[in-house]
Amino acid sequence: MKLKDATKRNQNLYIAQAAVEYLLSLLVTGSFLATITKSIGIPDSITGVLSSVISLGCSFQLISLFIHKQKTKGFVIVMSIINQILFLALYVIPILNISQHLKTILFAVVIVAAYFVYNIAHPKKINWLMSNVDENHRGIFTANKEIISLVAGMAFSYGAGALSDYFAEKGDINTAFILFAALSVVLTLVHTITLLPITEEGVYAEKKVNFGEALRSLFKNKNIVKVVILFAIYYVIKDIAAPFYGVYQINDLGFSLKLVTVLTVVSSISRILVSRFLGRYADRKGFATMVEKCFIFLTLGYAFVAFATPTTGVVMFIGYYVCNGIAMGGINSAITNMVFYYIEPERRADSLAVSQAVAGIIGFLTTIAVSPLVTLIQKDGNRFLGIPIYAQQFLSVLAVVMCVVAVIFVRLAIIGKNKAE
C-alpha cells in the first residue's frame, strides 16, 4: 500500500475511533452519570465531585512519563479495553444486591480506576494517532473529526435519553442500565476494531528521560509554561460549575433526560456549524487567536446559566448550550494543538501529559473547593448571604469571572508576546 493511501486510511480510522470513543464517554458523563448516581442515592455535591474525576484523571497522565515504548499501539489498545470495561461496570453497580453505602464506595473506586487507566495511555494514543496528520492541516482535520463524532453523538444521545426516560417512567430504570451495559460491550468491540489496523510508522521514538528531567525540560520552555497556565485556567472554568449542571437540570429544574439530550443536540449543531470555520481560521491565524474568540463565547454561555431558574431554565440553558457549543468547537483542539506546535515531536506525549496533569489536578481541587458551597447554599434554602440564588447560578458567576481572566491571559501573554517577537 502506498504511503499516502496508508496515511489516508489511518486518518479515516482515527476519525471512526474518535466517534466510537465519544459515544462511550457520553454514557458516563453529564445527565447520564447523574441518573446513575441518583439511582444509587448519591448526593448532588458528591455527584459534582465524581463528575470532576475526569479532570483529576488527567493527573494520572504523569505516569505515562515513566512508560516509554518503541511501539505503543498494543499498550494503547489494551488500556483502552480495560478502561471501557470499567465504564461498563458503572451501569452494573446500581443493580447489585448490596447496600447503598457499598454501592457508593464501589462506584467511586470504579470511576477513578477507569480514568486512571484512560489517562495513562491518552498522551501516547494522541501522539500516535495525530502522527498521521499533516502539521499544516491539523485544524481542519480536527474539525472534521469532531463533526463526525458530534453527528453520531446527537443521534446516540437522543436515543439513549429516550430509552432511559421510558424505563424511568415505568419505574424500571435498572433495565435501561442493563441495556446500556450491553451497548457498551458492542461499542468496545467496535472501538478495538478501529484501532487494530492503524499503523505507527510515523511516530517519533520517545526520548527516555526521568521524571525530574522531563519537568525541568518542560518548564525551561516559556511557551509551554504559558500553555500549562492556559490549561489550568480552562480546567478551573470547566470544573467550577459544569460538574453540577447535570443534577441541577434533573433535580432542580425538572428536566427530563430527553430534554437534556435535545439541548445537547442544540450544542452539537452549534459546534458542527462553526468547527470547520474555526479549524481553517486556526490554520491561518494560529490556535491562540482562535482560542481567544472561543473563550468569549464560553463567557456568554456561563452568563446564561447564572440566570437559569425553574421558570427560565429551558431558555437560559438553550443559550448556554449554543454558546458552549461554539466555544467547544475550538477550545479543546486549540489547546492540544498548541502543545504540538511548540514542542519537538519526540517530546510531545510527555509535554501533553504534564500540561493536562497539572491542569487536571487544579480542576479537581476547584470542584472539591466549591462542593461545600453547593451544600451550604442548598441547606440554606437556595440562598447565599440572604440572596435567593441556586448554587449552580452562583458557581456560573464565578465561571464567568474566570473566563474573562482566560481572555485577558491569551491576549496579553500569548498573542501579544507572539506579535512582539
C-alpha positions as CSV (number, residue, x, y, z in Angstrom):
1,M,0.0,0.0,0.0
2,K,1.4,3.4,-0.9
3,L,2.3,5.7,2.0
4,K,-0.2,8.3,1.0
5,D,-3.0,5.7,0.9
6,A,-1.9,4.2,4.2
7,T,-1.9,7.7,5.8
8,K,-5.4,8.5,4.5
9,R,-6.7,5.1,5.8
10,N,-5.2,5.8,9.2
11,Q,-6.8,9.2,9.3
12,N,-10.2,7.7,8.5
13,L,-9.8,5.0,11.1
14,Y,-8.8,7.7,13.6
15,I,-12.0,9.6,12.9
16,A,-14.0,6.4,13.4
17,Q,-12.2,5.6,16.6
18,A,-12.8,9.1,18.0
19,A,-16.5,8.8,17.2
20,V,-16.9,5.5,19.0
21,E,-14.9,6.7,22.0
22,Y,-17.1,9.8,22.2
23,L,-20.3,7.6,22.3
24,L,-18.8,5.6,25.1
25,S,-17.9,8.8,27.0
26,L,-21.5,10.2,26.6
27,L,-22.8,7.2,28.7
28,V,-20.7,8.1,31.7
29,T,-20.9,11.9,31.8
30,G,-23.4,14.7,32.4
31,S,-27.0,13.7,32.9
32,F,-26.4,10.0,32.2
33,L,-23.9,10.0,35.1
34,A,-26.4,11.9,37.3
35,T,-29.1,9.3,36.5
36,I,-26.8,6.6,37.8
37,T,-25.8,8.4,40.9
38,K,-29.4,9.4,41.6
39,S,-30.4,5.7,41.4
40,I,-27.7,4.8,43.9
41,G,-28.7,7.7,46.2
42,I,-25.5,9.8,45.9
43,P,-26.0,13.5,47.0
44,D,-25.7,16.3,44.4
45,S,-22.4,17.6,45.9
46,I,-20.8,14.2,45.7
47,T,-22.1,13.8,42.1
48,G,-20.4,17.0,41.2
49,V,-17.1,15.8,42.7
50,L,-17.4,12.5,40.9
51,S,-18.1,14.3,37.6
52,S,-14.8,16.2,38.1
53,V,-12.9,13.0,38.4
54,I,-12.5,13.4,34.6
55,S,-10.2,16.3,35.4
56,L,-8.4,14.6,38.3
57,G,-7.8,11.7,36.0
58,C,-5.6,13.9,33.9
59,S,-3.1,13.9,36.8
60,F,-2.6,10.2,36.1
61,Q,-1.1,11.1,32.7
62,L,2.1,11.9,34.7
63,I,2.6,8.1,35.0
64,S,3.0,7.9,31.2
65,L,6.3,9.8,31.6
66,F,7.7,6.5,33.2
67,I,6.4,4.4,30.2
68,H,8.5,4.7,27.0
69,K,7.9,2.1,24.4
70,Q,9.2,2.0,20.8
71,K,5.8,0.6,19.8
72,T,2.9,2.0,21.7
73,K,0.0,0.6,19.7
74,G,-0.5,-2.6,21.7
75,F,-0.2,-0.8,25.0
76,V,-2.9,1.8,24.0
77,I,-5.3,-0.9,22.7
78,V,-5.1,-3.0,25.9
79,M,-5.5,0.1,28.2
80,S,-8.5,1.2,26.1
81,I,-10.2,-2.1,26.6
82,I,-9.7,-2.1,30.3
83,N,-10.9,1.5,30.6
84,Q,-14.1,0.7,28.7
85,I,-14.8,-2.4,30.8
86,L,-14.6,-0.2,33.9
87,F,-17.0,2.3,32.3
88,L,-19.4,-0.6,31.6
89,A,-19.2,-1.6,35.3
90,L,-20.7,1.8,36.3
91,Y,-24.0,0.6,34.9
92,V,-23.8,-2.7,36.7
93,I,-23.2,-1.3,40.2
94,P,-26.8,0.2,40.7
95,I,-28.4,-3.2,40.1
96,L,-26.1,-5.1,42.5
97,N,-27.8,-6.5,45.6
98,I,-25.6,-4.6,48.1
99,S,-26.1,-1.7,50.5
100,Q,-26.2,1.9,49.2
101,H,-23.1,2.7,51.2
102,L,-21.2,-0.1,49.4
103,K,-22.6,0.9,46.0
104,T,-21.3,4.5,46.6
105,I,-17.8,3.3,47.5
106,L,-17.7,0.8,44.7
107,F,-18.9,3.5,42.2
108,A,-16.2,6.0,43.3
109,V,-13.5,3.3,43.1
110,V,-14.5,2.2,39.6
111,I,-14.9,5.6,38.1
112,V,-11.5,6.7,39.5
113,A,-9.9,3.5,38.2
114,A,-11.5,4.0,34.8
115,Y,-10.0,7.4,34.3
116,F,-6.7,6.2,35.8
117,V,-6.4,3.7,33.0
118,Y,-7.6,6.0,30.3
119,N,-5.2,8.8,31.1
120,I,-2.1,6.6,31.4
121,A,-2.5,5.8,27.7
122,H,-4.1,9.0,26.5
123,P,-0.9,11.1,25.7
124,K,0.6,8.2,23.8
125,K,-2.6,7.5,21.9
126,I,-2.9,11.1,20.8
127,N,0.7,11.2,19.8
128,W,0.3,8.0,17.8
129,L,-2.9,8.9,16.0
130,M,-2.0,12.6,15.3
131,S,1.3,11.5,13.7
132,N,-0.8,10.6,10.7
133,V,-2.0,14.2,10.3
134,D,0.0,16.9,8.4
135,E,1.0,19.8,10.7
136,N,-0.4,22.4,8.3
137,H,-3.9,20.9,8.3
138,R,-4.4,19.9,11.9
139,G,-7.1,22.5,12.5
140,I,-9.4,21.4,9.6
141,F,-8.7,17.7,10.3
142,T,-9.6,18.1,14.0
143,A,-12.8,19.9,13.0
144,N,-13.8,17.2,10.6
145,K,-13.1,14.5,13.2
146,E,-15.2,16.4,15.8
147,I,-18.1,16.9,13.4
148,I,-18.4,13.2,12.7
149,S,-18.3,12.5,16.5
150,L,-20.9,15.1,17.2
151,V,-23.3,13.9,14.5
152,A,-23.1,10.4,15.8
153,G,-23.4,11.7,19.3
154,M,-26.6,13.6,18.7
155,A,-28.5,10.6,17.4
156,F,-27.0,8.4,20.1
157,S,-27.7,10.7,23.0
158,Y,-31.3,11.3,21.9
159,G,-32.0,7.6,21.5
160,A,-30.2,6.7,24.8
161,G,-32.0,9.5,26.6
162,A,-35.4,8.5,25.3
163,L,-34.7,4.9,26.3
164,S,-33.7,5.9,29.8
165,D,-36.8,8.1,30.3
166,Y,-39.0,5.3,29.1
167,F,-37.8,2.9,31.7
168,A,-37.6,5.6,34.4
169,E,-41.3,6.4,33.8
170,K,-42.1,2.7,34.2
171,G,-40.1,2.6,37.4
172,D,-37.7,0.1,35.9
173,I,-34.5,2.1,35.4
174,N,-32.4,-1.0,36.0
175,T,-33.5,-2.4,32.7
176,A,-32.1,0.7,31.0
177,F,-28.8,0.2,32.9
178,I,-28.6,-3.4,31.7
179,L,-29.2,-2.3,28.1
180,F,-26.5,0.4,28.3
181,A,-24.1,-2.1,29.7
182,A,-24.7,-4.4,26.8
183,L,-24.4,-1.5,24.4
184,S,-21.0,-0.6,25.9
185,V,-19.8,-4.1,25.1
186,V,-20.6,-3.7,21.5
187,L,-19.0,-0.2,21.3
188,T,-15.9,-1.5,23.0
189,L,-15.5,-4.2,20.3
190,V,-16.0,-1.7,17.5
191,H,-13.5,0.7,19.1
192,T,-10.9,-2.0,19.3
193,I,-11.5,-3.0,15.6
194,T,-10.9,0.6,14.5
195,L,-7.5,0.8,16.3
196,L,-6.1,-2.5,15.2
197,P,-5.3,-1.6,11.5
198,I,-3.8,1.8,12.3
199,T,0.0,1.8,11.7
200,E,2.5,3.7,13.8
201,E,5.4,4.1,11.3
202,G,5.1,7.9,11.5
203,V,5.5,8.1,15.3
204,Y,8.8,9.6,16.5
205,A,10.6,7.5,19.1
206,E,10.2,8.9,22.5
207,K,13.2,10.1,24.5
208,K,13.8,8.1,27.6
209,V,14.1,10.6,30.4
210,N,13.4,10.5,34.1
211,F,10.5,12.3,35.7
212,G,12.6,15.2,37.0
213,E,14.3,15.8,33.7
214,A,11.0,15.8,31.9
215,L,9.6,18.5,34.2
216,R,12.8,20.6,34.0
217,S,12.8,20.4,30.2
218,L,9.2,21.4,30.1
219,F,9.4,24.5,32.3
220,K,12.5,25.7,30.5
221,N,10.2,26.3,27.5
222,K,8.4,29.6,28.2
223,N,5.8,28.9,25.5
224,I,4.8,25.6,27.1
225,V,4.6,27.2,30.6
226,K,2.0,29.6,29.0
227,V,0.1,26.6,27.6
228,V,0.2,24.9,31.0
229,I,-1.2,28.1,32.6
230,L,-3.9,28.3,29.9
231,F,-4.8,24.6,30.5
232,A,-5.1,25.3,34.2
233,I,-7.3,28.3,33.8
234,Y,-9.5,26.4,31.4
235,Y,-9.9,23.4,33.8
236,V,-10.8,25.8,36.6
237,I,-13.5,27.2,34.3
238,K,-14.7,23.7,33.3
239,D,-14.8,22.3,36.8
240,I,-16.1,25.2,38.9
241,A,-19.7,24.9,37.7
242,A,-20.4,22.4,34.9
243,P,-19.9,19.3,37.0
244,F,-23.0,20.4,39.0
245,Y,-25.2,21.2,36.0
246,G,-26.4,17.6,35.5
247,V,-28.0,17.3,38.9
248,Y,-29.2,20.9,38.6
249,Q,-31.1,20.1,35.4
250,I,-32.6,16.9,36.6
251,N,-33.3,17.7,40.3
252,D,-33.9,21.4,40.5
253,L,-35.1,22.5,37.0
254,G,-37.1,19.3,36.4
255,F,-35.6,18.5,33.0
256,S,-36.1,15.0,31.6
257,L,-33.2,13.2,30.1
258,K,-34.9,13.5,26.7
259,L,-34.9,17.3,27.1
260,V,-31.3,17.4,28.3
261,T,-30.5,15.3,25.2
262,V,-32.3,17.8,22.9
263,L,-30.3,20.6,24.5
264,T,-27.1,18.7,24.0
265,V,-28.1,18.3,20.3
266,V,-28.5,22.1,20.1
267,S,-24.9,22.4,21.4
268,S,-23.6,19.8,18.9
269,I,-25.3,21.6,16.0
270,S,-23.7,24.9,17.0
271,R,-20.4,23.2,17.3
272,I,-20.7,21.5,13.9
273,L,-21.7,24.7,12.2
274,V,-18.5,26.5,13.4
275,S,-15.9,23.7,13.6
276,R,-14.7,23.8,10.1
277,F,-14.6,27.6,10.1
278,L,-12.6,27.6,13.3
279,G,-10.3,24.9,12.0
280,R,-9.5,26.9,8.9
281,Y,-9.2,30.1,11.0
282,A,-6.7,28.4,13.3
283,D,-4.6,27.1,10.4
284,R,-4.4,30.6,9.0
285,K,-4.2,32.8,12.1
286,G,-2.9,30.4,14.8
287,F,-4.6,28.4,17.5
288,A,-4.0,31.1,20.2
289,T,-6.0,33.7,18.2
290,M,-8.8,31.2,17.7
291,V,-9.0,30.1,21.3
292,E,-9.3,33.7,22.5
293,K,-12.5,34.1,20.4
294,C,-13.8,30.8,21.8
295,F,-13.4,31.9,25.4
296,I,-15.5,35.0,24.7
297,F,-18.4,32.7,23.7
298,L,-17.7,30.5,26.8
299,T,-18.1,33.6,28.9
300,L,-21.6,34.3,27.4
301,G,-22.6,30.6,28.0
302,Y,-21.9,30.7,31.7
303,A,-23.6,34.1,31.9
304,F,-26.8,32.5,30.6
305,V,-26.8,29.8,33.4
306,A,-26.3,32.5,36.0
307,F,-29.9,33.5,35.2
308,A,-31.3,29.9,34.9
309,T,-34.2,29.2,37.3
310,P,-37.1,26.7,37.2
311,T,-39.0,29.5,35.2
312,T,-36.3,30.5,32.8
313,G,-34.3,27.3,32.8
314,V,-35.0,26.0,29.4
315,V,-34.4,29.3,27.6
316,M,-31.2,30.0,29.6
317,F,-29.8,26.6,29.0
318,I,-30.5,26.9,25.3
319,G,-28.3,30.0,25.3
320,Y,-25.7,28.2,27.3
321,Y,-25.6,25.2,25.0
322,V,-25.4,27.3,21.9
323,C,-22.5,29.4,23.2
324,N,-20.8,26.4,24.8
325,G,-21.1,24.5,21.5
326,I,-19.4,27.4,19.6
327,A,-16.6,27.6,22.2
328,M,-16.0,23.9,22.3
329,G,-15.7,24.0,18.5
330,G,-12.2,25.3,19.1
331,I,-11.0,25.3,22.7
332,N,-10.1,21.6,23.2
333,S,-8.4,21.2,19.8
334,A,-6.7,24.6,20.1
335,I,-5.0,23.9,23.5
336,T,-3.9,20.4,22.5
337,N,-2.6,21.6,19.1
338,M,-0.7,24.4,20.8
339,V,1.4,21.7,22.6
340,F,2.1,20.1,19.2
341,Y,3.1,23.5,17.8
342,Y,5.5,24.5,20.5
343,I,7.2,21.1,21.3
344,E,9.5,18.9,19.2
345,P,7.8,15.7,18.0
346,E,9.6,13.2,20.3
347,R,8.6,15.2,23.5
348,R,5.0,15.9,22.6
349,A,3.5,13.0,24.5
350,D,5.4,13.9,27.7
351,S,4.5,17.6,27.3
352,L,0.9,16.9,26.8
353,A,0.8,14.6,29.8
354,V,2.4,17.2,32.2
355,S,0.2,20.0,30.9
356,Q,-3.0,18.1,31.3
357,A,-1.9,16.6,34.6
358,V,-1.2,19.9,36.2
359,A,-4.4,21.4,34.9
360,G,-6.5,18.3,35.9
361,I,-5.3,18.4,39.5
362,I,-6.2,22.1,39.7
363,G,-9.6,21.5,38.1
364,F,-10.4,18.7,40.5
365,L,-9.3,20.7,43.5
366,T,-11.6,23.5,42.2
367,T,-14.6,21.2,42.3
368,I,-13.6,20.0,45.8
369,A,-13.3,23.6,47.0
370,V,-16.8,24.7,45.7
371,S,-18.6,21.4,46.7
372,P,-19.2,22.5,50.3
373,L,-20.5,25.8,49.0
374,V,-23.2,23.9,47.0
375,T,-24.2,22.0,50.1
376,L,-24.3,25.3,52.2
377,I,-26.5,27.1,49.7
378,Q,-28.9,24.2,49.4
379,K,-29.2,23.8,53.1
380,D,-30.0,27.5,53.4
381,G,-33.0,27.0,51.1
382,N,-31.1,28.1,48.0
383,R,-29.9,31.4,49.5
384,F,-26.4,32.9,49.7
385,L,-25.8,35.8,52.1
386,G,-29.5,36.2,52.3
387,I,-29.9,36.5,48.5
388,P,-32.2,33.9,46.8
389,I,-30.0,32.0,44.4
390,Y,-29.3,28.4,43.4
391,A,-25.8,27.1,44.0
392,Q,-25.3,26.5,40.3
393,Q,-26.2,30.1,39.5
394,F,-23.6,31.4,41.9
395,L,-20.9,29.0,40.5
396,S,-21.7,30.2,37.0
397,V,-20.9,33.7,38.0
398,L,-17.5,32.5,39.2
399,A,-17.0,30.7,35.9
400,V,-17.8,34.0,34.0
401,V,-15.1,35.7,36.0
402,M,-12.5,33.0,35.2
403,C,-13.5,33.2,31.5
404,V,-12.6,36.9,31.5
405,V,-9.3,36.0,33.1
406,A,-8.7,33.5,30.3
407,V,-9.4,36.0,27.6
408,I,-7.0,38.6,29.1
409,F,-4.3,36.0,29.6
410,V,-4.4,34.8,26.0
411,R,-4.5,38.3,24.7
412,L,-1.6,39.6,26.8
413,A,0.6,36.6,27.5
414,I,0.4,34.6,24.2
415,I,-1.0,36.6,21.3
416,G,0.7,39.9,22.4
417,K,4.0,38.2,23.1
418,N,4.0,36.4,19.8
419,K,3.3,39.6,17.9
420,A,6.1,41.4,19.8
421,E,8.6,38.6,18.9
